[in-house]
Amino acid sequence: SDFFGGNDNQQSQEDSGQLEETSEGSGVIYKLEGKTAYIVTNNHVVEKQDGLEVLLKDGSRVKATLVGTDSYTDLAVLKVESDKVADIKPATFGDSDNLKVGEPAIALGSPLGSQYANSVTSGIISSLNRQVVNQNDEGQTVNINAIQTDAAINPGNSGGPLVNMAGQVIGINSSKIVQTESNVSVEGIGFAIPSNDVVNVINQLEKDGKVVRPALGITMVNLSDLSTEQVSEIVKVPSSVTQGVVINNVQSSTPADQAGLKKYDVITKIDDTDVSTGVELQSELYKHKVGDTVKITYYRKDKKETVSVKLSIDANSLKSNSQQQGNN
């Protein structure tokens, strides 16, 4: 497989003397069709870039075109057409659902720029199903599931692969924690997007150039984030109900509205899966497609109810600027 890289943000000076901002990162060639190579990288590496260029392992540079992007998962697919890629062996994806905490992991990429292209760092899988909060290019706060690793990840590694001992890609490196909000320095906490999520997204990006996701049309907050007084005086669910997602607002003419869901209803299950946070609800919804029907279990005050909801696209809820924890 081949990787390209550099650091995430640079400035280069044009002949006019003005500085233009550029972005560099790493990527993975995962599919080859004749002289056309498909590359997965991070969306934040390629977003808002007018021209795209790929640096191959042999040092050659080729022009690339953007196939599609998904700001929610921070993934993008590029396409390169060149004789220089004809003999490249594409990377293969492993099954991220089979990962175990403590197993070895290797990160590849180009930290700090092309000067350090094709660097390799090693570590372990530190944790699974970490919830990482990002802000996408629409200004929306999103939560994604991620693999945590202590393999060194630096600026420029973004979009590069995290691989297992069989050389299979098990994740796409995306971010790291540098310091806490209280300015405490942090080492060895990096995150990668799981390969199974990557495969699902890149298949859709190749087909449509974007990922279409279903939404209920609600803003929400975690029940566990409310005070005891708020739960007893406003939400009024039984004391035995301690986990769930409280509907803060239902947007009109959305699936939630059409199903009769109301403000302060507490969703506890999607189909047969318990949901205790907005992130978990999002994750369960995104396992489905637009047009699918899901069964929602919820409490309206002290009464437990179920309702079937046919999922559809709800752009208003996805782009909502709600100050609650999340929207869907």
C-alpha positions in Angstrom: 0.0 0.0 0.0 1.0 3.6 -0.4 0.6 6.6 1.8 0.9 10.3 1.3 1.5 13.0 3.9 2.6 16.2 5.5 1.5 18.3 8.4 -2.1 19.4 8.8 -1.7 23.1 8.3 0.9 25.1 6.5 1.2 28.4 4.7 2.9 28.7 1.4 3.9 31.9 -0.4 2.8 32.5 -4.0 4.6 34.6 -6.6 2.4 37.6 -5.7 3.9 37.6 -2.2 0.6 36.7 -0.5 0.3 33.7 1.8 -2.2 31.0 1.0 -3.1 28.4 3.6 -2.5 24.8 2.6 -3.2 21.5 4.4 -1.3 18.3 4.3 -2.0 14.9 5.8 -1.7 11.2 5.2 -3.9 8.8 3.3 -4.4 5.2 2.3 -4.7 3.7 -1.2 -7.4 1.1 -0.7 -8.6 0.3 -4.2 -7.0 0.2 -7.7 -8.9 0.1 -11.0 -6.4 0.0 -13.8 -4.5 3.3 -13.5 -7.0 4.8 -11.1 -6.3 4.7 -7.4 -8.8 5.5 -4.6 -7.5 7.1 -1.4 -9.2 7.5 1.9 -8.0 10.4 4.2 -9.5 12.8 6.7 -12.0 15.4 5.6 -10.3 18.1 7.6 -7.1 17.5 5.5 -8.8 18.2 2.2 -11.7 20.6 3.0 -11.6 24.0 1.5 -8.6 23.1 -0.7 -8.7 24.3 -4.3 -6.0 21.9 -5.6 -5.2 18.4 -4.4 -1.8 16.6 -4.9 -0.7 13.2 -3.7 2.9 12.4 -2.8 3.4 8.7 -3.4 5.9 6.5 -1.5 8.4 6.7 -4.4 8.5 10.5 -4.1 6.4 11.2 -7.2 3.6 13.7 -7.0 0.3 13.3 -8.9 -2.8 15.4 -9.1 -5.9 14.1 -7.3 -9.6 14.9 -7.5 -12.2 14.8 -4.7 -14.7 12.0 -4.9 -16.7 12.8 -1.8 -16.5 14.0 1.8 -18.3 13.3 5.1 -17.7 15.9 7.8 -19.6 13.8 10.4 -17.0 11.0 10.4 -14.2 13.3 9.2 -13.5 11.1 6.1 -12.9 11.9 2.5 -12.2 9.9 -0.7 -9.8 11.1 -3.4 -9.1 9.7 -6.8 -5.8 9.6 -8.7 -5.4 8.7 -12.4 -1.8 8.0 -13.3 0.6 5.4 -14.7 2.5 5.8 -11.4 -0.2 4.0 -9.4 -0.7 1.0 -11.8 1.6 -1.3 -9.9 0.7 -0.3 -6.4 -0.8 -3.0 -4.1 -3.8 -1.5 -2.3 -4.2 -1.8 1.4 -6.8 -4.2 2.9 -9.2 -3.5 5.7 -9.4 -5.6 8.8 -12.5 -6.2 11.0 -12.5 -3.5 13.7 -15.3 -5.3 15.5 -12.8 -8.0 16.4 -10.2 -5.7 18.1 -9.1 -6.4 21.6 -7.8 -3.9 24.1 -4.1 -4.4 24.6 -3.3 -5.8 21.2 -0.5 -4.2 19.2 -1.2 -1.5 16.7 1.0 0.4 14.3 0.4 4.0 12.9 1.8 5.0 9.6 2.0 8.5 8.1 4.0 11.6 7.6 4.2 13.5 10.9 5.3 17.1 10.6 5.5 17.0 6.8 6.8 15.1 3.9 10.3 15.3 5.4 9.2 12.5 7.6 7.0 10.7 5.1 6.2 7.0 5.7 7.1 7.1 9.4 6.0 4.2 11.5 5.1 4.3 15.2 3.9 1.4 17.4 1.7 1.0 20.4 -1.4 -0.8 21.5 -5.2 -0.5 21.3 -5.7 1.4 24.5 -9.5 1.4 24.4 -12.5 0.9 22.1 -15.7 2.8 21.5 -14.4 6.1 22.8 -16.7 9.0 22.2 -14.8 11.8 20.5 -16.4 15.2 20.1 -15.6 17.1 16.9 -17.0 20.2 15.2 -17.7 19.6 11.5 -17.3 22.2 8.7 -21.0 23.2 9.2 -20.3 24.2 12.8 -22.2 21.2 14.1 -20.9 19.4 17.2 -20.8 15.7 16.4 -19.8 12.6 18.4 -18.1 9.7 16.8 -17.0 6.3 18.0 -13.2 5.9 17.9 -10.4 3.6 18.7 -8.0 4.9 21.3 -4.3 4.2 20.8 -1.0 5.2 22.3 0.9 4.8 19.0 2.4 8.3 18.4 0.1 10.4 16.3 1.3 13.9 15.3 0.2 16.7 12.9 0.5 15.1 9.5 -0.6 11.7 10.6 -4.2 12.6 10.0 -5.8 10.3 7.4 -3.1 7.7 7.7 -3.7 4.1 8.7 -3.7 2.3 12.0 -2.8 -1.3 11.2 -2.7 -4.6 13.0 0.0 -7.2 13.0 -1.3 -8.7 9.8 -0.8 -5.4 8.0 -4.6 -4.8 7.7 -6.0 -1.3 8.2 -8.1 -1.3 11.4 -8.6 2.4 11.6 -7.9 5.8 10.0 -5.9 8.1 12.4 -7.9 11.2 13.0 -7.0 13.2 16.2 -5.2 13.2 19.5 -5.5 14.9 22.9 -2.6 17.4 23.4 -3.7 19.0 26.7 -6.8 19.2 28.9 -9.0 22.3 29.3 -6.9 23.1 32.4 -3.7 23.1 30.3 -2.4 19.8 31.6 -0.1 18.2 29.0 -1.2 14.8 27.7 0.8 12.1 26.0 -0.2 8.9 24.2 -3.9 9.5 23.6 -4.7 9.3 19.9 -7.9 8.3 18.1 -8.7 6.4 14.9 -11.9 5.9 13.1 -12.7 2.2 13.1 -12.2 0.4 9.8 -15.7 -1.0 9.6 -17.1 2.5 9.9 -14.6 3.7 7.3 -15.6 1.0 4.8 -19.3 1.9 5.1 -18.6 5.6 4.5 -16.2 5.2 1.6 -18.6 2.9 -0.2 -21.3 5.6 0.0 -18.8 8.4 -0.9 -17.8 6.5 -4.1 -21.4 6.0 -5.0 -23.0 9.4 -4.1 -20.2 11.7 -3.1 -21.8 12.1 0.3 -23.4 10.1 3.1 -27.1 10.4 3.6 -28.2 9.7 7.1 -31.6 9.4 8.8 -32.8 11.7 11.5 -35.7 11.8 13.9 -36.0 15.6 14.0 -35.4 16.2 17.7 -33.0 18.1 19.9 -32.1 16.1 23.0 -30.2 16.0 26.3 -29.1 13.1 28.4 -31.4 12.2 31.3 -28.4 11.6 33.5 -27.3 15.3 32.9 -30.5 16.6 34.5 -30.8 17.5 38.2 -33.0 15.4 40.5 -35.4 18.4 40.6 -35.6 18.6 36.8 -36.4 14.9 36.5 -39.0 14.9 39.2 -40.7 18.2 38.4 -40.4 18.4 34.6 -39.7 15.0 33.0 -41.6 13.1 35.7 -40.4 9.6 34.8 -40.4 6.8 37.4 -37.4 6.8 39.8 -36.4 3.5 38.4 -35.7 5.1 35.0 -32.2 6.6 35.3 -30.8 6.3 31.8 -32.3 7.6 28.5 -32.5 10.6 26.2 -34.8 13.4 26.9 -36.5 15.1 23.9 -36.0 18.9 24.3 -37.7 19.9 21.1 -39.6 18.2 18.2 -39.4 19.9 14.9 -42.6 20.0 12.8 -43.2 17.6 9.9 -40.3 15.3 11.0 -40.5 11.6 11.6 -40.6 12.2 15.4 -43.5 14.7 15.0 -45.4 12.4 12.7 -45.0 9.5 15.2 -46.4 11.6 18.0 -43.3 12.1 20.1 -43.4 15.1 22.3 -41.1 17.4 24.3 -39.9 15.8 27.6 -40.5 12.2 26.3 -37.6 10.0 27.4 -36.3 7.6 24.8 -34.8 4.5 26.4 -34.5 2.1 23.4 -34.1 2.0 19.7 -35.4 -1.4 18.6 -34.0 -3.8 21.2 -31.0 -1.7 22.1 -30.9 0.5 25.2 -29.8 4.1 24.7 -28.6 6.2 27.6 -27.0 9.1 25.7 -27.5 11.1 22.6 -24.3 9.6 21.2 -25.8 6.1 21.6 -29.1 7.1 20.0 -27.2 8.6 17.1 -25.1 5.5 16.7 -28.2 3.2 16.6 -30.0 5.5 14.1 -27.0 5.6 11.8 -27.0 1.8 11.6 -30.2 2.3 9.5 -31.0 3.9 6.2 -33.4 6.5 5.2 -36.8 4.7 4.7 -36.2 2.1 7.4 -38.6 1.7 10.3 -37.4 1.6 13.9 -39.2 0.8 17.1 -38.8 3.5 19.8 -39.4 2.7 23.4 -40.0 5.8 25.5 -41.6 7.2 28.7 -44.1 9.9 28.7 -44.1 10.8 32.4 -44.8 7.5 34.2 -46.2 5.6 31.2 -44.0 3.4 29.1 -44.8 3.5 25.3 -43.5 2.1 22.0 -44.0 3.6 18.6 -42.7 2.7 15.1 -41.0 5.5 13.2 -40.1 5.6 9.5 -36.8 7.3 9.2 -36.3 10.1 6.7 -33.8 12.9 6.0 -34.4 16.0 8.1 -32.0 18.7 7.1 -33.3 21.1 9.6 -32.5 18.9 12.6 -29.1 18.0 11.2 -28.2 21.6 10.8 -29.8 22.8 14.0 -27.8 25.2 16.1 -29.4 23.9 19.3 -27.3 24.4 22.4 -28.5 21.1 23.8 -26.1 18.1 23.8 -27.2 16.9 20.3 -29.7 16.8 17.6 -31.1 14.0 15.5 
